[in-house]
């Protein structure tokens, strides 16, 4: 009788241990599956965002190429298109940053406390009817649109703007247009063009998603 009782207790104990082990294994399996599903979802989101950034890049290139036929973009970037500025080593840090960037909208014009354009930008003449013109990048000097990683550089708020997707309302991408320097004696920005590096960032994380290049020549 004692022998049978001991065997029953051992079998009952063994069964409880097996049940607990099964529960732990099941829990770990479900946790692993949840982690994998989350990683897969995040990967899909990143890939979709990168695809969107490539679309934005091509959209901006096409828009810039079209706008090269009039003075609008050139007028917004007078400081960058002056050869003397390209070769001048004595510019201040703020002037170097302006020289090294293209802005694509009048919201990117920096002004003095008296309302004067600091870098000689010429706004579009609003009295002339030139039809509908689409905005591709919107700037905000408060820097509120930038994620934390991009706020570390105080100049980013001037040159990184929100990409305006005319088919959607919420901006998920940020745009920076950097001018790559051509230190050539015979180089003339207006005639030979400026090499633009179009950088697309995630508005949420600040991650650089893609970048493309365009040699932009004013054709007017």
C-alpha positions in Angstrom: 0.0 0.0 0.0 2.8 2.4 0.9 4.6 1.5 -2.3 1.5 2.4 -4.4 1.1 5.7 -2.6 4.7 6.6 -3.3 4.4 5.7 -7.0 1.2 7.9 -7.2 2.9 10.8 -5.5 5.9 10.5 -7.9 3.7 10.3 -10.9 1.6 13.2 -9.7 4.7 15.3 -9.1 6.2 14.4 -12.4 3.0 15.4 -14.2 2.9 18.8 -12.5 6.5 19.4 -13.4 5.8 18.5 -17.1 2.7 20.8 -17.1 4.8 23.7 -15.7 7.6 23.0 -18.2 5.1 23.0 -21.1 3.6 26.3 -19.9 7.0 27.9 -19.8 8.0 26.6 -23.2 4.7 27.8 -24.7 5.1 31.2 -23.1 8.7 31.5 -24.5 7.4 30.4 -27.9 4.6 33.0 -28.0 7.0 35.7 -26.8 9.5 34.8 -29.6 6.7 34.8 -32.2 5.5 38.3 -30.9 9.1 39.6 -31.2 9.5 38.2 -34.7 6.1 39.7 -35.8 7.1 43.1 -34.4 10.4 43.0 -36.1 8.8 41.9 -39.4 6.2 44.8 -39.1 9.0 47.3 -38.3 11.0 46.0 -41.3 8.0 46.4 -43.6 7.4 50.0 -42.3 11.1 50.9 -42.9 11.0 49.4 -46.4 7.8 51.3 -47.2 9.4 54.5 -45.9 12.5 54.0 -48.0 10.4 53.4 -51.1 8.5 56.7 -50.3 11.9 58.4 -49.9 13.0 57.3 -53.3 9.7 58.6 -54.8 10.2 61.9 -53.0 13.8 62.1 -54.3 12.7 61.6 -57.9 9.8 64.0 -57.4 12.1 66.7 -56.2 14.6 66.1 -59.0 11.9 66.4 -61.7 10.5 69.5 -60.0 13.9 71.1 -59.8 14.6 70.3 -63.4 11.3 71.9 -64.5 12.0 75.0 -62.3 15.4 75.5 -63.8 13.6 77.0 -66.8 12.6 80.1 -64.8 14.4 82.3 -62.2 12.5 81.1 -59.1 15.0 78.6 -57.6 18.0 80.6 -58.8 16.6 83.7 -57.1 16.2 81.8 -53.8 19.8 80.7 -54.0 21.8 83.8 -55.1 24.4 83.4 -52.4 25.1 79.8 -53.5 25.4 80.7 -57.2 28.0 83.4 -56.7 31.5 82.0 -57.6 33.3 84.2 -55.2 31.4 82.7 -52.3 32.3 79.2 -53.4 36.0 80.0 -53.3 36.0 82.3 -50.3 37.7 80.7 -47.2 36.9 83.7 -44.9 33.1 83.2 -44.7 31.5 82.8 -41.3 30.1 79.4 -40.3 26.6 80.7 -41.0 27.6 81.9 -44.5 29.3 78.6 -45.2 26.2 76.7 -44.3 24.1 78.9 -46.6 26.6 78.6 -49.4 26.5 74.8 -49.0 22.7 74.5 -49.2 19.9 75.0 -51.6 16.5 76.1 -50.3 13.4 75.2 -52.3 10.8 77.5 -50.9 10.4 81.1 -49.7 9.7 79.7 -46.2 13.5 79.0 -46.1 14.5 82.7 -46.4 16.3 83.9 -43.4 15.7 87.5 -42.4 17.2 90.2 -40.2 15.2 91.7 -37.3 14.3 94.4 -39.8 12.8 91.9 -42.2 15.6 92.1 -44.8 16.7 88.9 -46.5 20.1 88.0 -45.1 21.5 86.2 -48.2 20.0 88.2 -51.0 17.1 85.9 -51.9 14.6 87.3 -54.3 11.0 86.2 -53.6 8.7 85.5 -56.5 6.7 88.4 -57.9 3.2 87.8 -56.6 1.7 90.4 -58.9 2.4 88.2 -62.0 0.0 85.4 -62.6 2.2 82.4 -63.4 -0.4 79.7 -62.8 -0.4 77.2 -60.0 3.0 76.4 -58.4 3.5 73.4 -56.1 5.5 73.6 -52.9 7.8 70.6 -52.4 9.5 71.6 -49.2 8.3 73.6 -46.3 10.7 75.1 -43.8 10.1 75.9 -40.1 12.9 77.8 -38.2 11.4 76.8 -34.9 12.8 73.4 -35.4 9.7 71.8 -34.0 9.4 69.5 -37.0 12.8 67.9 -36.4 13.3 64.7 -34.4 15.8 64.8 -31.6 18.8 63.3 -33.5 18.6 66.2 -36.0 18.2 68.9 -33.4 21.8 68.5 -32.3 23.0 70.7 -35.2 21.7 74.2 -34.7 21.7 74.9 -38.5 19.5 71.9 -39.4 16.3 73.9 -38.6 17.2 76.3 -41.5 18.0 73.7 -44.1 16.0 70.6 -43.4 12.3 71.0 -44.2 9.2 68.9 -44.5 8.6 67.2 -47.8 5.2 68.2 -49.1 3.5 65.3 -50.8 0.6 66.8 -52.7 -1.3 63.6 -52.6 -1.1 63.3 -48.7 -1.6 65.6 -45.8 0.8 64.3 -43.2 4.5 64.7 -43.9 6.6 61.7 -42.9 9.8 62.7 -44.7 12.3 65.5 -44.3 14.4 67.0 -47.1 17.9 68.6 -47.1 19.5 69.8 -50.3 23.3 70.0 -49.9 25.6 71.7 -52.5 28.7 69.6 -53.2 31.6 71.9 -53.8 33.6 72.0 -57.0 36.9 73.6 -56.3 37.9 74.2 -59.9 39.5 77.4 -61.2 37.4 77.5 -64.3 34.2 76.6 -62.5 31.2 78.9 -63.0 28.1 77.8 -61.0 25.5 79.5 -63.2 27.0 78.0 -66.4 28.4 74.6 -65.2 25.7 74.0 -62.7 25.7 73.1 -59.0 25.9 69.5 -57.9 23.0 68.9 -55.5 22.9 66.0 -52.9 19.2 65.5 -52.1 19.0 63.8 -48.7 15.7 62.3 -47.4 15.2 61.6 -43.7 12.6 60.0 -41.6 10.6 62.6 -39.8 10.0 60.2 -36.9 13.5 59.0 -36.2 15.8 61.3 -38.2 17.3 58.3 -40.0 18.8 59.0 -43.5 16.7 56.9 -45.8 18.1 57.8 -49.2 20.1 60.3 -51.1 20.4 61.2 -54.8 22.4 63.6 -56.9 21.5 66.2 -59.5 23.7 68.6 -61.4 21.3 71.6 -61.5 21.8 74.2 -64.2 19.8 77.4 -64.5 18.4 77.3 -68.0 16.6 80.6 -68.2 
